[in-house]
């Protein structure tokens, strides 16, 4: 049954549908389950000037690999996926007009849908398309979900254009969400609707709970098995390779598994106990992580990561894994409240193997008596709980 007043969401997605599951995918699925509405997922187009590394994404082999990452519901009758054509010229003088001409049929279609009662526009990142649609509705029935400091993904002219577009959307949109305290604080200093903190989360409590026959975490044999540390997510310029390699040198007996798309240079001559894997469909992520002994988040401290509340933190902890992380973004707050967060800045590598074995022996004892491996606070950190809170700010619930 549809939520009162919400029949359709037009989602200007920040990532393609066929990409590793992130907040946008969880939002789309939640919206259908909770609100019962239709979803029009508009694929993103380039909104910054191209870089050499972008060419890898356009290769046929890369597109074929992404097809395997489609969510299980990608062909659902409630979902319509629309392509948004566009050359990477929007920040250039006259570039927005070129894009508008390329997208004229799509824009006419979206304008018509937005005139129908019960249709909301959800913006996942700034773009000329987002600005046009938001302005046309005067911000009414518009949700702007700010997941990252998007301008920090760009440089120069692209960055300036992105900051301007972000500011205009924040001023116009009826409701604004921010995924971290820093984002909300920055948004609150500007004109526009008061931003709402809608943190990232993880799968539902039942989905993250172990079963009696589940291999890996929770089993006594796993507690004393050779140690494996893993990372899941995009490996890009925010990934601190020197820090990770220092850890691998200090722990030559530990296997390191890095799972996800690589967008940047990888150091030459990686040690043999460091294994690079490509991205995997989301339904494979949790079975994979449950074979590990610790989750890794070795991110640099910079302007981009200062605003990040990483999804992988919640997913690691949902499995019962301790998290070895740098204290960027929201991680200092998590470290103060969660004994499963182990800062890499102060970690004593020589003590880590025995510490991990003790951690997993304790989990095996909990599992043996039927206790959950995930910390209790995750019951309030499911995607459903996160988005429900945000939906109340929109008047959807």
Helices and strands as residue ranges (DSSP letters): E 8-12, H 23-30, I 31-35, E 38-42, G 52-54, H 55-58, H 60-67, E 79-82, H 95-102, H 104-114, E 119-123, H 128-136, E 142-146, G 150-153, H 156-172, E 175-178, H 181-188, E 196-197, H 205-208, H 220-223, E 228-232, H 241-250, E 255-259, E 274-277, G 282-284, H 285-289, E 294-297, G 305-307, H 311-318, E 322-325, H 331-337, E 341-343, H 349-368, G 376-380, H 383-394
